[in-house]
Amino acid sequence: MSESAPADRPHVTVVIPARNCAAELPGCLDAVSAQTYQGELDVLVAVAPSSDDTDRAAAAAGCTWPLQIIQNPAGTTPAGLNLAIGAATGEVIVRVDAQARLPDDYVARAVATLERTGAANVGGVQRPVGSGELSRIIAAVLSSPFGGGPAAFRQGIGEGPVDTVYLGVFDAAAVRSVGGFDESLERNQDYELNWRLRQHGHVVWLDPALVVEYQPRSSWAGLARQYFDYGAWKRVVIGRHPRSTRPRQLAAPALVAGLVLSAFELLRGRLRGGLAPAAYLAACALAAARLHTRLPAARDRLRAAAAFPVMHLSWGAGFWFGRRAGSRSQPDRGAGPASA
């Protein structure tokens, strides 16, 4: 701790899982360096095997806080997070992704909220910000309730207890007490960890004043793969923790199932099979039209209307047809009898 740091401020460790993100990581670390937190803070970057010299980018970033790079041979995000949490000396763990850009008061405000509420995890709102033409359109789509969904961390309406948050600022003792992140989950590990925290009686708290910029995918293929994986791993989490399911999580699978039934109806010559697809396409067009402030060009709104089904259908298809590896029963990771 520096001489000017108040002795009563908790020690904070920022943990960053990194893989093939040499281009994004310096900007992430610049934002961490700019934190105004008046206490002890250090940074751990868990680097997975990468093809773009991610570890060199981390070392060369010039972070102003003490920085340590550790290797994550398993290569997955939850494995890297657990390695960093295991090596962390802070009483508070701040999880950050390379694609995220923290505001300079993020750590200070999050720690204050953690102390004020007694929560085990505090998080804020994800604000998608595109860096290219298609990325900008995808960012606008993600900001729409029809695109990104009504999850609290996307809409940021109201402060209080929630199911899950974006990233997370954790009480280190609480996250360790439930076994950390489930390393068998390549996606949706944040939601699953927050479920186990809540099952143990801990609180997950949304502070909508914590707004973090996020860089979305910049290609159609990347967007489709991302949402296909989201759907596939959500099915795994629901299989393990059925009571964690929320109606919004079943919307995309229900859409895919409904469109498949509509296709069968049309193949049998029943025109009523066209009602559901027509209604869905009209909803996509209407949702895209509502983005006119962020996307004033009609061409961009047309591409936004196409992005909605890419996300929804990829998510739903992943849920129904995605890989089933990892869906076997896993050892309990501290969820307790209530989550069985």
N, C-alpha and C positions, 0 to 999 in steps of 0.2 A: 504493500500500500504506500502511496506517495505521502509525504509529510503533510500535504494540505488536505488529504482525504479524511472525512469524519470517521472516527473509530467505530461509530454505531452502524455504519452502512454494511450490509452483508457483502461478502466476497462473491463476485459473479464470474462464472465461466461461460463464455460463448462457444458453442459447439457447432461445427459446420461439416456436414458430409459432402464430399466433393468427388466427382467422377466426370471426366471429359468436359470440364467446364473452365478451361484455361482462359477463355474469352470473358466469361462472366465473373469469375472469382475476384479479380482485382477491384472491380466496382463494388462488390459485396464487402470486401475488406476495407475499402475506403469509407463506406458507410458505417462500418463498425468502428473504425478509427475516429470518426467524428462524434462518437457518443459523448454526451456531457455528464455522464454518471460520475458522481463525486464519491467514489469508493474504489476498492480494489477490483480490477477486471483483467482477465486473461482470456486468450483465444486458443481453441484446439481445432485444428482442421484434420479430419480423418479422410485421407486420400485413398480411393480405390484404384485398382489397376486401370490406367488411362492411356489413351493413344495420342494425347495432345499436350503432354508435359504439364499436367495440372499441378503436380507437386512443385515444379519450378515456378509456376505462376504464383503459387501461394507464398513461396519463400521470397520472391522478388517484389511482392506487393507493397512492402514498406509499411506494414501495420504499426501504428504507434503504441498499441498495447502489447504486452508480452505474448508472443505467438509460438505455439508448438505444433509441429506437423507429425502426425502418427499415421502408420500404414494400416489400411483396411483390406487385408488379402481376400476376404470373402466377397468384397465388391458391392454389397447391397447397402441401401440407405440405413435400414435398422441396425445392421451389423456395425456400420461406421458410427452411428449415434451411440450405440451401447459401448463401443470401445472408448469413445470420447467421454461419455458419462462416467465410465469406470476410472478413467485417468483424471477426471476433473477434481479440483480441490475446492471449488466454489460451493457455497451454501445454496446458490441459485444457479440453475442451468438455463441459459438462453439458447434455444434452438433456432438456427438460421440456415436457409438454403442459399446456394450460390446465385440463384436467379432472383433473390429478394434484395430489396434496398430499404434499409431501416431509416426512419427519420432520426435526427440526431438526439432527440429526447426519449427514444423508444425504451432503452434499458432503464433509465431513471423513472419514467412513468410506470412501466410494467412492474418494477420492484415495489414502488409505492402502492400500486394496486394490489399486489400480492400480499403486502403487509396489512393493508386496510381491510381486505376481505377475508384473509385467512385461507384463501384458495390454494389448491395444490398446483394449479396451472392457470395462467392468465395469458390471453391472446387477444388479437385484434382483428381488423378487417383486411382482407386481401383486396388490393386495388390493382387490377390488371392494367399494364401500360405497355403498349406495343412499341417496338423499335423499328419496324418496317411496315410496308403497306399491308400485307396480309396479317401480320402480327397485330397491327393496329385494329383491324377489323375483328379479329378473334378477341382482342381485349374488350372491345365494345360489346360483343356477344356475351362474353363472360360476365359483364356487368349487368346484363339483363336477367331478371328473375326467371324468364323463360329459358334462358341459356344456361347460366351458372346455377340456377335453382334457388330455392328460398332459404338455404342454410344461413344461419345467423352471421357466420364469419364472412359471407359474401355481401349481405345486405347491410349489416351493422346497425340494425334498428334496436335501440335499447340496450342498457347495460345490465348484466346479471348472469346467473348460472345458465349454461348451455350444454349441449351434447359434446361439442368439439369446437376447437378454435384453429385459426391458421398459425402455423409454426408452434409457438408455445414458450412461455417463461415458467419454469417448473421449480417447485420446492424440491431440492435434490434428494432429501431424505424420503419424500413421498414417492417420487418416481422410482427410486431404488427399492422401496418397500414392496412394490407390486411387480418387480422383476424386469423393469425397463421395457424396451420395445420388443415385440415378438419378431424374432429374426426369420421366421418362416414366411412372413408376409412381405412381398416385394412392394405392394401398394396398400393403402388404407391402414397402415400401421399406426398412424396418428389417431384415427377414430377409435381403433381397437384399444390403444393404450388409455385414451380418455374414458372409454367405457369401463375398463378395469379400475381406474382411479375412482370413478363415481360409484362403482359397486363396493368399493372399500370405504365409502362414506366421505370421500374427498369431493371438493367442489372444483369444477372447471368454469372459469369466469371469462365472459366477453367484456372487454373495455373498448367500445367503438371509437374512442379517441386515438387508439393505437392503429394507425393506418400504414400498411406496408405495401410498397410497390412490388409487383410481380411481373416478370416478363413471360408472356405465354408463348406457345409454339408458333413457329413462323412458316409452317408448311401444312398442307392438307393431310399428307401422309402422317406427319408427326402428331397432328391433332387426333387423327383417327386411332393411331396406335395408343396414344395416351389414354383416351377414353375407353377403348376396348379393354385395356389393362385395368382401369378403374372398375369397370363392371365385373370383370373376372374375379378380382380380388375382393370386391364387395360381397360376392356370393360366398366366398370362403369365410369371410368374417361373419356373415349372417348364419352360415352353417354352424359355426362354433358358438356364437352368441345370439341365438334367435331373438331374444328379448331386446336386443340392441336395435332392431329394425325399426325404421321410421317410414311412413307412407311415401314420402318423397323419393326414397331410395328404390321404390318399386315402380315408379312412373315409367322409366325408360324400358325395363323388361316388359311391362304391360303394353307399351306402345309397340314394341317389336312383335309381341304375340298377336296383338290386334291387327297389325298390318299383314302378318302371315295369314291369318284367318280371312282377311279381306281379299288377299290374292287368291285363295282357294275359292271364295265365293265368285270372284270375277271369272276364274277358269271354268266354273260351272255355269257361266252365262247369267249370273244373278247380278244385276247392276247395283243392287244395294251394297255390294262389296266395295264400291267406289266411294261410299260416303265417308268412311273413316279416313282414307288417304286424302280426300279432298279437304276435309275439315282440318287435318293436321297441316297440310300445305298452306291453307288460309291462315292458320295460327302462326306459322313461321313468317309469312308475309307481313302479318299485322305486327308481330314482335319486331321485325326488322324495320318497319316504318316508324316505330316508336323510338328508334335510335337516330332519328334525323338530326338531333342536336350534335351528337358525336360523329355522325357519318352524314354530312350534308349532301354528298354526291349520291345520285340514284344508283350508279354502278356499284358503289361500296355497299349500299343497303341490299342490293341484289345478292352480292357475295355473302353478306351477313345472313340473308335468308337461307343460303345454301349451307352455311356453317352450323346452323341449328340442327338439321338432320344428321350431319356428320357426327356431331357430338352425341346426340340422343341415340341414334341407331347404333353407333359404335359401342356406347355404354351398354345398351340393351343386348346387343349381340354378344358382347364380352360376358355378360351375366349368364346368358343361356349356353353359349358355345365356347367360352374361353377355357384355357388350360385348367385341368383339374389337379395338377400337381400341387401339393401343399394343402389340399382340401381334406386330407386324412386327419384324424384326431391328433392333437398335439398335447404334450404335457401341460398341465395347468401352470400358468405363470403368475400365480398369486391373485387370481380373480375371486377366489373365495367361493363358498357354497352358493351364494346368490346368483352367480353367473353360470352355474352348471347347466 
